[in-house]
Amino acid sequence: MPAAITVPRAPPGAILLSWPRPFHRKHIESDHVTDPQDVRINGKRLWQSLMDLARIGATPKGGNCRLALTDLDREGRDLVAGWMRDAGLEVTIDQIGNIFGRRAGRNPGLPAIATGSHIDTQPTGGRFDGCYGVMAGLEVMRTLQEQGIVTEAPLELVIWTNEEGSRFVPFMMGSAVYCGKLPLDTALDTPDLEGLRVGDELRRIGYAGTAPVTRRSFGRYFEAHIEQGPILEAEDTVIGVVSGSLGMHWYDVTVSGIEAHAGPTPMPLRRDALYASTFIMQQVIEIANEYAPHGRGTVGLVQVRPNSRNVIPGSVMFSIDIRHEDAARLAEMDARVQGVIRDVAEGRTTGHAMPVDVKKTAFFPPTPFAADMVATVREQATLRGYSAMDIVTGAGHDAVNIAGMLPTSMIFVPCKDGISHNEIEDADPVHLEAGANVLLGAMLAHAGK
């Protein structure tokens, strides 16, 4: 047993957490000692909170449409911010609309242990993407409040603004501004397709906060999330211990040919922009396959002009998304894709040179998460009796932005059939409860330090 630890007095009945790492016991004001693993969240309440939030912007197929800074987003924010206050959190809103709920610790000078995610959705989104991370964090706070547990360090719960980027581009906007990756003025001036600006919409829905966008006093950041992929379910595993994120390059590519009548124009004389584009599209996939298992290559958006059945395509715009967990291999993939684009532009592929315009729309380097926090997640899964495996995230998350400035880790739980960004997105309540329990244990491990 470690030596006894002297701690300040807390309010009557409060539980004082002050164990050394690795923690195995918690010290309380009474004479008995109990395991920290006995502190568990209320799984039924977690599920009900998710379902209550899902009613706002519910879609016919059981999903959600709650786009950032719409009236429905305001309703969701009002609901969850009210729950945060009910859980005893001091709620603050910053200038980009990020919502912070702070729970005091015994030592206010210590950096807070934070958790969070987002509650905005895709146009045909599900009930769990992002929302689970917020509700899991809220359930941690509710549990500590109910049991009178006082941590050494403060805790914070965050709702990040416009993670999805469905209405306002770029995605992960709130966390990007928080981290200094995106200037506040630029974000506030960003319009949607109707010309409505972020700053104006924040004011309209009542979430243009006055708190400066600063680092605040975070020390560490955890984020719980559904996997949004099929690996955990395929491996029959409950907890994904996320070691980091794939890096990615995003491009918009436009190939310009010549529109002409499909009948009179002989094949050798054509400048078919779609035909040329397909060489690039196929190579994006082939290159990713060569960099398995962590290589990814996707062409998800294609716009053909004039998009008429008897006109040779004169212009094609398409997206390229390539990803890998290793920076050197991602750079190799990127160089090869650029080489394929040059071959098409210079005519080596089709026999006819064609103008190709390439615009980079996003870049995120591969981001490893903090090794000690990853180890804490793994330890908590084991201590609480859940199966676990290491995994990397292929999706963008606010945690990826935060990891560039603070120690960060993520906790994954399975989603049915690996489906996300879809109205039929689903998850097992038992798995959601397990992930929240691991989050609780991980936050206590660091906040009680």
N, C-alpha and C positions, 0 to 999 in steps of 0.2 A: 504494500500500500504506500502511496506517496505521502510525504509529510503533510500535516494539516496546514491549511491555507487560511490566513486571517483576512476577512473581508469586511467592508463597512456594513452597518446595520441597514436593513431595508424595511419597508412598511410591514406591519404585522401580517404574517401569513405568506409573505412573498418568498419564492424559492430563489436562492442565490446560486448562480452558475459561475464557477471559477476553477475549472479543472485544467491541469497541464495536458499538452498533447503528447502522445495520443490519448484522448480522454476515454476513461472507462467508468468513471463514477461521477455523480453530481452531488455537491455538498448543499444541504438545505438547513434551514434554521433549527428544525427539530433534530433529535438525536439520531434518527434513522437515516440510512443512506440507500438510495435506489438508483437503478441504471438509467442513464439518459435515454436509452432505447425504449423505456417505458413511456416516454412522452411521444404521443402519436396524434396525428390530426384526425378530424372528424370526416371520414370519407363520404358519408351521406350528405353532409352539409356542403362539402366541396362540389359534389355532383349537382346538388340543387342550385348552388350559386351559378354554376356553368349553364344550367338549363334556364334559370331566370334571366341571365344576361342574353342567352340565345333567343329569347322572345322578342328582343329589340332588333328589328331588321330581319325577322324570320322569313325564309323563302319556302316555296311550296314543297321542295324536295327535302326539307329538314335542315337546310343550311342557313347561312347568314349573308346579308348584304348590308354592311354598315361601313360605308366608305368614310375616309378621314374627313373630319370637320363638317360633316353633314348634320342635319337635325337628329338623325338616328345616332350618330357618334356622340352628340351632346347628351342624348338620353342615356346612352351607355356610360359615358363619363360621370354623369350625375349619379347614376345608380351605384357605380363602383366607388366613387369618391365618398358617397354617403356611408357605404359599408366600411371604408377605411376609417372614417371618423368614429363610427360605432365601435371599431376595434381599438380605439384609443390612440390612433395615429394623428399626428399633427400634419395637416395637408397643406402643401405649398405647390403653386403652379408657376413655371418659369415662362419666359417670353416667347418660347416656341410651343408652349402648351403642354410640355411634359409635366406629369403629375407625380409628386413625391409625397409619400406618407412616412413620417419618421416616428420611430418608437424609441424613447429615451433608454439609454443604458446607465449603469452606475457611474461610468467614467465618460462624461460628455466630450472630453478632449480626444478620445480615441476615434479613428476613422470608422465610419459605419460599415456594417456588412449589409450589402444591398442585394435585392432580387427584383425581378420584374419581367415585363414583356410588353405586348401591345393588345389593344382590343379593336382596332380597325380591321376590316376584312377585305378580301377580294370581292368583286361583284357577285360571283357565285362561290362564296367561301363556305367554310365549315364552322362548327361550333367550338373548335378546340385550338386551332392554330393561333398562337399568341395568347388567346384568352385563358388557356390552361395555365400558362406561366404566371399570369397576374393572379388568377384565382388560387393557385397553389401557394403563392407568396402571401396572399390575404389569409388563407387558412392557417399558415404558420403564425401569423400575427394574432389571429383570433385564439389559437390554441395557447400561445404564451400568455395572452391577456387573461384567458379563463383560468389558467393554472397559476397565475400570479408569478410567473417566472421573470426574473430580472437578469438580463445579460450584462456582462461587463461593458461591451461596446454597444453603441446604438445600432439599431436595425432600420433599414429603409426599404420601402416597396415603391417601385417606379412603373408608371404607365407611359411608354414612349409614344410620341406623336408620329402618325403617318409612317408606320413601318412598311406597310404593303406597297406604297407607291402607286396604288391603283388609280387614284385621282390626281395626286400631285407627284411629279418626278423631281428629284430622285427618291427611291425607297429608303427606308431606315433614316428618315429625315431628322426626327427628333434626337436620336442618339448621335447622328453625324454632327449636328450643331453643338450638342453637349460636349463632344470630343474635340471640337475645333476643326473638323474635317470639312465643314460647310459653313460659310459665313452666315450669321443670323440674318442680315439684311437680304442676302441672296435668297435664303429660304422663305422669308416673309413676303418677298416679291414674286414668288413662283406662282404662275397661273395654272388653272386647270384648263380643260379643252373649251370651256365656255368663257374663259378670261377672268374667272374669279380668283383672287389672290389669297394665298395662305394667311397673310396678316389680317386681311379684311374678314375672312371666314372665321378666324380665331376670335376676333372681336364680336362677330355676329352671334356665335354660339356661346359667348361668355367665358372663353378659355384663353384669352390673351393675358397671360399672367404678368405680374410685375417683377417677379424674382429674376435677378440676372441669370443668364445662362453661364454657369460656372461648373467647375468640377465638384462643387460642394465638398463634402468631407468623406466621400466613399473611400474605403480601403480595399474592398473586394466585392466582386459581383458574381452572383449565381443566376442562372436562368434555366427554368424547367420548361420542357417543350415536348410535344409529340414529335416522333422521329420524322414524319413526312416522307418516309421511305419504307421499303419492305423488309429490311434486314433483321430487325429485332423479332418481328413476327415469324419470319422464316426460320430463325434460330431458336424460337420458343424461349426467348429471354425477356425479362421484365424491365431491366434497367440498362440503358445505354450510357456508358461512362465516356463522355465526349472529350477526346484528347485535343481536338482542334478543328479547324475548318479548312475546306478546300479553297485554294486561291482561284480567282476567275478573271477572265477577260471577256468583256461584252463589246461587240461591234455592230454598227449598222452599215451594211454594204449595199451600194447601188451600182448595178451594171447597166450601161446604156448601149442600146443597139439602134436599129432602125425599124420603125413600124412599116409594114408593107402588107399587101394583099396576100393571103395564104394560098390562093390559087395560081395567079400568074407568075409568082416569084420562084425561080428555080432554086433548088437546095444549095448549090455552090455559091450563089450570089446573096444569100441571106446574111443578115447581121442579127441573129436571134438572141436577144438578151436572156431569155429564160434558159435556152439550151446552154449558153455559156455559164450561167449561174449554177446550173445543176452540177457542173464539175467541182465547183467550190463546195457546194452543199454536201455532196457525197464524201469529199475528202475530209470535211470536218468530222464526220462520223467515223470514217476509216482511221484517221489519226488518233481519235479518242480510243478506239478499240485496241490500237497498238500500245497504248499506255495503261492498260488494265492493271490492277482492278480499280484504281482511283482516277483514271482518266474519264472525262466527261466531254461530250460534244453534242451540241443541240442547235438546230435551226428551227426556231419556234414561230417566227413571224415572216410571212412572205406576202408581198404586194406586187402584183403583176399589172402593168399598164400597156395597152388600154383594157386588158382583161376581156377581150372579145374572141369568140371561137374561130373567126376567120380572119384574124389579124395577127401577124407575126409580132410577138411581144417586143416593144421598143424600149422598155425600162422595167427592171426588177429590183425592188428593195427587199432585203432580207436581213434577219438578225443572225449573229454568230455568238454562241456562248460556249466557251471552253474552260474546263476546270481541272485542277489536280491538287493534291495535298503537298507535293514537293515543288519548291520554287524553281529548281533547275529544270525539272521535267515540264513544268508549266511553261517555262520560257522556251524550251525546245518545241513543244506543241504550238506555241504562238508563232515561232519562227517558221515552222513548216506550213502553217495556215497562210501566213503572209507570202510565202513562196508560191503557194498554189494560186493565190490572188494575182500575183505578178505574172505568172504564166498565162492566166486568162487575159489579163490586160494587154500583154505584149503579143498575144496571138499564138503562143506555142501550143495551146491546148486545142483551140478550135480552127486554127489557120487564119483567123481574122482578128486583128487587134481591136479591142473595145475599151472605151473609158470605164474605169472602175473607181468609184469614190468610196473611201473607207473612213468611217468616223468611230473613234473609240467612245463608248458611252459609259463604261464603268470598268474599274480595276480594283480588285481586292487581292492582296498577296496572301499566300497560305499563312494561316494564323494559328500557331500552337497555343493551347491554353496553359494556365499556370500549373506546373507539375504537382505542387503540393495540394492544390485544390482538386485536381483530378484524382489524386490519391485519396483525398477525403471522401469524395463521392464514391469511389470504389470501396473504401472501408465501410462507409455507412450502408451501402447495399449489402455487404457481407454480414455486418453486425445485425441488420434487421431481417436477414434471412431471405433476401431476394436474389434471384439469378441475375448476373450482370456480365457484360462484355464491353470491351473498348470499341469505340466507333468514332469516325470522323463525320462532321456534318457537311453535306454538300449544298445546303441551302444557306442563304444569307440570313443572319439574325442580328438583332441589336447587340447581342453579346460579342459579335465579331468586331463591331466598332469599338466597344468598350475595352476589348482585349488589347487594343493598341495603346491604352493608357493605364489600365489597371489590371491586376491579377483577376482572371476570369475563368469560369468553368460552366459547363452545361450538363443537364440531366435529361436524358431522353427516355420516353416510354413509347411502347408500340402504338401504331394506329392501324385500323383494320385494312388489310390488303395493301398497306403502304400508301393509301390514297389521301391526298391533301389538296388544298386549293380547289375544292370540289364540294358541292352541297351534301354529298353522301359521306364526307369525312366522318369517321367514327373512332371511338376508343373505349376500352373496357374500364368501367369505374374502378375495378380492383387495381388495374395498372396505374390509373391516375392517382389513386390513394397512395400506392407504393412510391411513386415518384415524389409526391408531396412529403411523405415521411422521410425520404432520403434528403430532400431539400431542407427540411426542418433540422435533421441531424447535422447536416453539413454547415448550416448557418450557426447552429449552437457551438459546433466544434471551433469555429473561428471567432465568434462573438464572445464566447466564454473563456477565451484564451487569456 
